[in-house]
Amino acid sequence: MKFLTVNFNLIYISIWICLCFLNNRANAQNMLGYSDFHGNFYVYDTDRSVHLEHQKIQSVQFKQNSIAYMNSSGELKYYSNHQVTDLEISNPRFYLNTDHYLYYSFGYNFSLYDGKKKETLGFIQNNPYAFSDSIAAMHDYANYFFVYWKDKFVELEQHPVKYIRAGKNIVAYVDDQSFFKIFYQNEKLTIDNNPPYTVQCASSTVSYIDNYRYFKIFWSGKVYEMYNASEIYCSNDETVFRMDYNTFCDAQIVVAEDNLTPLFKTGDDIVAFIDDEERFNIFYKGISNEYYSSVPKQYDVIDNMIWWVDDNNFFHVFYDGEDYLIESYTPKKIRADKNTIVYTDNYGKLKAFFMGESLEVTSSIILDFELNNELIMYNVIPNKYEFYKLK
């Protein structure tokens, strides 16, 4: 591990953080961004600060190897490989930076930038769309439905579809005839002749409840049937309602009307779910096992990891096929990213679980912390930030 310390003696600091790593971790580039009280925007890239803007930026998004931001004039810019690219786009309707593509809308078009070239995807209409790390699902001006995958357009339907969900390398959708289909590894698969109640997607994984209320998981080209749910409740920010036949939940499916614990959550090759007997189960790469005999107090799925809290307030992490009992208490604050979970202990000190190992990050009480990939940022005193690189 390597420590870096940066001290900014400023009246006000707004900080955003990002760790960007390449496939070869030895050559990983670590980046973060911050604005000083004058509004100057800097990127901390490869152990040095790079001044990008003289005025306060409007917004910023950090991902694996890039930073996308809107400057004070609303111009969309992209920082990668130690240089800024002006995309010549002003005041986009939206932008979304991912590990592979930067998506944005300008005028009546949806487009992407891959770090080298721009590509127009489709037209802004009332039809649904979905963007993810390496795949985009859109309609064109003639209402044809297609995906953009591995730098190629693949036509899937000649009529507008009803619902779309996208994972990192997969798209699930309901077509105009209400057939449920999945596009995976350059193949279009018809999964069911009826629409599901709800769908979640991640890498190579789709979780859904079918029209007969069976909870199923599509993983790596195969469908696994888990159990039948007698009732299904959908919860949004305002209400909880029982789902009727042929409806779709755009929000969160929960355990019961009086228990808003999510019924399932989907990650990369992994799904955590509560079964019909309210037991906590984990599906991992084609195998499902019960891990707790009741509904956990809390749980979450992030990328390839699950953390959960049992009735005794014990803190667990599921990683790479194994369940680890990490602490005999519930951490006050938890952050998770690929292969990494960081949390504060009962004394306010910072700890991490990284690729199967527990680590003590600080011996001092911290004020706050953030995590992005394998980089942790924390501060022990105001305006002094330290960075801990996990390797």
N, C-alpha and C positions, 0 to 999 in steps of 0.2 A: 504494500500500500504506500501511497505517496500523499503527503499533505502539502497544500498550497494555502497561503494566507494573503488576503487582500484587505487593506484598510482604507475605507473611503470616509474622509472627514468632511462630510457634506451635511447641509441642513436637512435635505430631503433626498432620498434615493428610492427610485422605483426599480425593482430588479426582476428580471425574468431569467430563467435558467434553462440550459439545454446541454445535454451530453450527446455528441454525435460520434458514433463509433463505426468503423469499417469492419468487414468480415474478419480481417486480421487485427486482433485487439492490440497487438504490439504497435501498430501504426495508427491507433485510434486518435481522432481529433476531438478535443473537448472544447465546446463553445458555450458561452453564456452571454447575455446581453443586459445592459443596465443604462438607465438615464440619470444624469446628475441633476441638481436642482436648477441648472441653467437650461435644461432640456437637451443637452448633448447626448447623443445615443452612441454607445460603444458596444463592441463585441469583443469578448475575451476569448481569443482563439489561439490555441497552441502556446499557452503561457505568455501571451502578450495582448495588450489592449489595442483594438483597431477602432479609430473614430469613423463612424459611418454618417452621422447626421448632426448638423449644428442646431437643429430645432427639435422640439419634442415630437416624437412619432405618435401616430394615432393608435396603432395596434401592432402586435407581433405574435408570430407562431413559430415555435422551435420543433424541429424533428431530427431524425437520425443524422443526417449529413447536411442539413440546410436550415436557414432562417428565412422566413418570409415576413415582410412588414410593410405597413403603409406609412409613409413619411408625413410630415406636417401638411403637405399639399394634397394628400390623398393618393400619391403615386405608389403603385405596387412595385416592390423591389425584392430581390432574391439574393441571398448571400450564401455562397458555397465555394469550396476550394479556395478560400482566402480572397475572394473577390465578389463585388456587388454587380448584379445584372439589373439594369433598368428595363423592366418589361414593357414600358411605354403604355401602361394602362393606368388611367386615372379614375379614382372613385369607383372601384368595382362593386357590384351589388353584393358580392360575397367572395371570400377566398378561403381555401382549406389546404393547409400544407400537410402532406403525409410523408412517410418514409421514402416513397418512390416518386410521387407526382405532387405538383402544386396545381390545384384546381381553382378556377375563378370564373366569374361571369362578368361580361361587359357587353352593354347594348342588349342584343337579343340572343346572344350565344353563350354556351358553356364551353370552356376551353381548359387545356392543361398545359403545363410546362414541365419538361422532364430534366431540366438542367442544361439542355442543349438546344431544344427546339420547342416551338409552340404547336399545338394541335387543336383545331376546332372540333368539339365533340358533338354538339347538337344545339337545338334551339329551345329557348325558355318558353314553356307552355304550361298548361295545367296538368300535364301528365307527370307521374312520379319519376324520380331518378334516385340514384344512389352512387356514392363515391367511396372508395376504400384505398388501401395502400397501393395496390398494384392492379386494380380493376375498377372500371367505371361502367355504369349501366344507364342508358339514356334513350330518348326518342329523337328522331330527326324531324325535319319540317313536314314530312309526309306521314308522320305518326308511326313510322316503323320503329321497332324496338331492337336495340343492339347493345353489345358490350364492346369496350375497348380493352383489349387484353394482349399483353406482350407486344405492344406497339402496332396492333392490328385491329381493324373493325370486324366484328363478327355479328352478322344479322341473326336474330333469334325469332322475331315475330313480325308480321306485317300489319298488326293491329295494336293499339295501345294496351299496355298491361295495367292491372289494377293495383298491385302492391309489389314493392321491391325491397329486398334487404341484401346488403353486400358485406362479405367478410374480406379478409386480406387477399384471398385468392379465389373467391367463390361468390356466386350470386344466386339468390333464391327469389322466385317471383310467382305471382298468380296471373295467368294470361286472361285474355278477354272472354274465354269460355269457362273461366274459374278453375282451370287445371293448375295444379301446383307443380312447378318445375324448378330444376336446379341446373345451373351452368357450372361445370367443374372440369378442369383439365381439358379444356377445349371441346367438351361434349355437352349437349343439351339432353337432360334426363327428365322424363315425366315421372314424378314421384307419386302423384295421387290425382284422381279425376275430380276431387273436391278440394275447396280451399281450406287451409288450416285456420285455427283460431288465432295463432300468433307464431312468429318466427324470430329466431336470433341466429346471427352468423358470426363466425370467426375464421381462423385459418383452417381450411379443409374440414370444417365442422358446421353443421346446421342443426339447431334444436328447434322442435316445433310440436304443437299439439294438433293432431289431425281432426278431421270433421267428426270423428266418433269419440273424441276426447282422449285418445291414446297419446301419451307423451312419447315421442320418438326422437332418435338422434341419427342424422346422416353423418357418417364419418368415413373419409377416405374411400368414397364410392359405394358404401354399404349402409342400409337402413337397419337400425337396432330399435326394437320395441321395448320400452321400459315398463309402463303400467297404464291403467285406465283411470282417468280422473272423473269422479262422480259429478263434481261441480267445478266450474272455472270462474274465478273472480279477477276482474281487471281493475287496476288501481292507477289513477292519474293524480295530479297534484291536488285535485279538489274532491273527487268522489271515488267510491268503490262500488262496482256494480257486477252483478252476476251476468255472465255472457250467455246469450241465447244462440240458437241455431243460426249458422251462416253469418256470423259477425266476426270482426277482426279487431284485436286489441293492439292499438298503436303504442300503448303505454307498458305497464309492468303487470304480468300475471303474478298473483300473490297466493299465499297458502290458504287463507280463508278471509271472510268478510271482516272478522275481528282480529286477524293476524296478517299484517302487511309485509311479513318476510317474503322476499321473492321466491316463487316456486322453483325457479331454475335460473342459472346464469351460465353463459357460454364463453369459453376461451379457446385458445389455440390447441386443438387435439384434446380438449378437456371440457367437461360439463359437471357442474355441481347442481344437485336437485334434491327436492323433498318428495318422497314417494307417497302413495296413498295411505300408508300407515304412519305418516309424519316422521319418517326416518331420514337421516341425512346420508346421501349417497354421492359418490364421485365416479364418473365415467371417464376413463383415461385410455386413449388409444385402443378402443374396441373392447375394453373390460370394465364392468361396473361392479363396485363393491360398496357395502354399507360401512360407513365410518362413525356414525353416531345414531343412537336409538331414539332421538327426539330432534325437534327442530332447533338448530343452533341459535344462540342469541343474536349473533351477527355472522355474516360471511360475505365474501366478495371474490370475484374471479377477474384477474388482470393478466392478459396475455397468456402465459403458460403456467400461472401459479394461482393457488387458492389460499386465502387465509380465512380462518373461522374461529369462533369463540363458543365453547360449550357451556353447559349449565353451571359449572363450577368457576366460570370466568377464565378458564385456561385458554391460552392463545396457541392455536395450531397453524401450521403451514403445510400445504400439500405441494410437493415439488418433485418432478421426475419420477412419479410412481410411488412415492413414499410420503407418509404422514409424519410430520415432526412436531412434537410437543415443545414449543419454544419457551413459553413462560407460564407461571402459575397465577397470572393476573391478566387483565385486559389492558393493553397499552392505551395511553391517552390519545395519541395521534399516530396514525399509520399511513404510510405512503408505499405504493408498490409499482413496479415496472418490470420489464423483461428480466427474469432470473433474480430479482432483487426485491426485498421488503425491508423498509427502514421504519423504525418506531422509537418512541420515547418510553423509558421505563418508569417505574413508580417514583424515582427520584429526579426525573426530568433529564436524565442522561440519554445519549443517543446510541442506539444499537442497530445492527443490520443482520439480515439473513440473506446470504449471497451464494447461490449455486450449491446449496446444501450445507453451508457452514454458517455458524453464528459468530458474530463479530461485535466487539465493543468499539464504537466509533469515537466517542468522547469519554473522558473521565470527569468532565465538568458538566454542570447543568446548563442546558441551552435555552435560548429564547424561542427559536423557531428553526425550521429546516424545510428544505425542498429536495426532491429527487427527480432525476431524469436519466433513464438508462442506468449507467454505472457511476454516475457522479452525484455526490451528496453535497449540498450547500447548507451551512448552518451558521448561526451566530450565538456567541456566548455573551457578548456585550453589544449594545447598539452600534450600528455603523461599522462593525468589524466582522467580515465574513470569511469563513474558512471552507476549504473544499477538500473533500476526501474522495480519492479515486479508487474504485474497487477493481482489482485485477485478479 
